Amino acid sequence: MRLLRLAVETQRWDLAAHTIVLATARLLRNGDKPNARKSKEKKRRPTG
C-alpha cells in the first residue's frame, strides 16, 4: 500500500486512517474474515 506509506512518511494521519479504513472495508465487502479460524476446534496447549 503505497498510499499508506506516503501518508505516514508525510505525517498525514488523517489520510493514513482513511487508507486503513478503506482497506478494511474492501476486505469485509469481499466476505473475508481476517480473524476467523479455519477449523472449528479450539487450539489446545500441549499437556506436560
MARTI-258945 format. One record per residue: residue number from 0; residue in one letter; x, y, z of N, C-alpha, C, CB in turn. Coordinates in nm, 3 decimals. Atoms other than C-alpha are relative to their C-alpha. Last residue first. Glycine has a CB too. Layout:
! residues N
[node NUM 'A' [X Y Z] [X Y Z] [X Y Z] [X Y Z]]
...
***
This chain:
! residues 48
[node 47 'G' [-0.126 0.063 -0.039] [0.310 -3.189 3.011] [0.104 0.092 0.050] [0.054 -0.071 -0.111]]
[node 46 'T' [-0.008 0.030 -0.143] [0.000 -3.104 2.824] [0.137 -0.058 0.030] [-0.113 -0.098 0.044]]
[node 45 'P' [-0.048 0.136 -0.028] [0.018 -2.937 2.484] [0.013 -0.022 0.152] [0.137 -0.025 -0.070]]
[node 44 'R' [-0.141 0.001 -0.038] [-0.197 -2.627 2.468] [0.045 -0.144 0.023] [0.024 0.086 0.129]]
[node 43 'R' [-0.032 0.047 -0.134] [-0.521 -2.660 2.282] [0.150 0.005 0.025] [-0.052 -0.143 0.021]]
[node 42 'K' [-0.141 0.035 -0.004] [-0.646 -2.464 1.985] [0.035 -0.035 0.145] [0.091 0.117 -0.053]]
[node 41 'K' [-0.082 -0.094 -0.074] [-1.022 -2.477 1.988] [0.145 -0.047 -0.006] [-0.048 0.013 0.148]]
[node 40 'E' [-0.053 0.044 -0.128] [-1.184 -2.678 1.715] [0.082 0.109 0.067] [0.084 -0.123 -0.019]]
[node 39 'K' [0.094 -0.034 -0.107] [-1.396 -2.512 1.445] [0.054 -0.038 0.138] [-0.133 -0.070 -0.023]]
[node 38 'S' [0.067 0.117 -0.057] [-1.116 -2.510 1.189] [-0.087 0.045 0.117] [0.102 -0.107 0.046]]
[node 37 'K' [0.036 0.090 0.109] [-1.015 -2.224 0.959] [-0.072 -0.124 0.053] [0.125 -0.041 -0.079]]
[node 36 'R' [-0.079 0.123 0.003] [-1.024 -1.969 1.236] [-0.047 -0.088 -0.113] [-0.008 -0.075 0.135]]
[node 35 'A' [0.075 0.125 -0.016] [-1.167 -1.627 1.163] [0.094 -0.120 -0.006] [-0.109 -0.012 -0.109]]
[node 34 'N' [-0.031 0.061 -0.128] [-0.954 -1.320 1.226] [-0.071 -0.133 0.022] [-0.035 0.094 0.111]]
[node 33 'P' [-0.143 0.013 -0.026] [-0.932 -1.195 0.866] [0.033 -0.071 0.131] [0.061 0.134 0.001]]
[node 32 'K' [-0.001 -0.023 -0.143] [-1.295 -1.270 0.779] [0.144 -0.019 0.048] [-0.100 -0.096 0.076]]
[node 31 'D' [-0.112 0.057 -0.074] [-1.319 -1.233 0.406] [-0.015 0.033 0.148] [0.134 0.051 -0.054]]
[node 30 'G' [0.041 0.113 -0.080] [-1.662 -1.166 0.261] [0.112 -0.066 0.077] [-0.065 -0.100 -0.085]]
[node 29 'N' [-0.025 0.124 0.073] [-1.538 -0.947 -0.022] [-0.037 -0.123 0.080] [0.144 -0.008 -0.040]]
[node 28 'R' [0.096 0.006 0.111] [-1.702 -0.645 0.136] [0.017 -0.130 -0.078] [0.017 0.121 -0.094]]
[node 27 'L' [0.129 0.044 -0.051] [-1.512 -0.710 0.459] [-0.104 -0.012 -0.111] [-0.049 0.095 0.106]]
[node 26 'L' [-0.010 0.138 -0.048] [-1.173 -0.693 0.290] [-0.137 -0.052 0.043] [0.100 -0.010 0.116]]
[node 25 'R' [-0.014 0.087 0.117] [-1.264 -0.382 0.092] [0.008 -0.146 0.041] [0.125 0.038 -0.081]]
[node 24 'A' [0.131 0.009 0.064] [-1.392 -0.212 0.407] [0.006 -0.090 -0.123] [-0.050 0.139 -0.040]]
[node 23 'T' [0.084 0.089 -0.082] [-1.067 -0.293 0.586] [-0.137 -0.018 -0.063] [-0.014 0.056 0.141]]
[node 22 'A' [-0.051 0.137 0.019] [-0.859 -0.140 0.304] [-0.084 -0.101 0.079] [0.147 -0.008 0.044]]
[node 21 'L' [0.036 0.044 0.135] [-1.078 0.173 0.307] [0.046 -0.144 -0.025] [0.061 0.093 -0.105]]
[node 20 'V' [0.144 0.028 0.000] [-1.050 0.208 0.685] [-0.044 -0.051 -0.138] [-0.079 0.128 0.037]]
[node 19 'I' [0.021 0.124 -0.076] [-0.670 0.176 0.668] [-0.147 -0.038 -0.001] [0.050 0.016 0.144]]
[node 18 'T' [-0.054 0.110 0.081] [-0.648 0.437 0.392] [-0.023 -0.133 0.070] [0.149 0.021 -0.027]]
[node 17 'H' [0.096 0.026 0.107] [-0.877 0.675 0.583] [0.046 -0.117 -0.087] [-0.020 0.125 -0.085]]
[node 16 'A' [0.118 0.063 -0.060] [-0.654 0.646 0.889] [-0.104 -0.034 -0.107] [-0.063 0.092 0.107]]
[node 15 'A' [-0.038 0.137 -0.039] [-0.339 0.715 0.689] [-0.120 -0.074 0.057] [0.115 0.003 0.103]]
[node 14 'L' [-0.006 0.079 0.122] [-0.503 1.017 0.523] [0.037 -0.145 0.031] [0.102 0.060 -0.098]]
[node 13 'D' [0.137 0.014 0.047] [-0.599 1.161 0.862] [-0.005 -0.086 -0.126] [-0.062 0.138 -0.028]]
[node 12 'W' [0.066 0.105 -0.076] [-0.252 1.086 0.998] [-0.145 -0.018 -0.044] [0.007 0.030 0.148]]
[node 11 'R' [0.140 -0.034 0.025] [-0.077 1.287 0.729] [-0.084 -0.110 0.064] [-0.032 0.014 -0.154]]
[node 10 'Q' [0.073 -0.019 -0.125] [0.272 1.251 0.877] [-0.140 0.055 -0.022] [0.078 0.092 0.091]]
[node 9 'T' [0.028 -0.143 -0.003] [0.448 1.289 0.539] [-0.081 0.040 0.123] [-0.075 0.041 -0.126]]
[node 8 'E' [-0.124 -0.075 0.018] [0.612 0.949 0.580] [-0.022 0.151 0.007] [0.064 -0.036 -0.133]]
[node 7 'V' [-0.077 0.006 -0.124] [0.293 0.802 0.725] [0.128 0.080 -0.012] [0.033 -0.146 0.037]]
[node 6 'A' [0.071 -0.075 -0.104] [0.077 0.920 0.435] [0.079 0.001 0.131] [-0.140 -0.059 0.024]]
[node 5 'L' [-0.016 -0.142 0.028] [0.331 0.801 0.179] [-0.066 0.085 0.108] [-0.059 0.033 -0.137]]
[node 4 'R' [-0.140 -0.033 -0.027] [0.344 0.454 0.335] [0.025 0.149 -0.021] [0.093 -0.083 -0.090]]
[node 3 'L' [-0.018 0.002 -0.145] [-0.036 0.435 0.342] [0.143 0.038 0.037] [-0.035 -0.139 0.057]]
[node 2 'L' [0.066 -0.118 -0.056] [-0.061 0.543 -0.021] [0.016 0.007 0.151] [-0.148 -0.001 -0.037]]
[node 1 'R' [-0.085 -0.118 0.013] [0.198 0.291 -0.131] [-0.061 0.123 0.063] [0.030 0.027 -0.146]]
[node 0 'M' [0.083 -0.117 0.000] [0.000 0.000 0.000] [0.088 0.125 0.000] [-0.095 -0.001 0.121]]
***
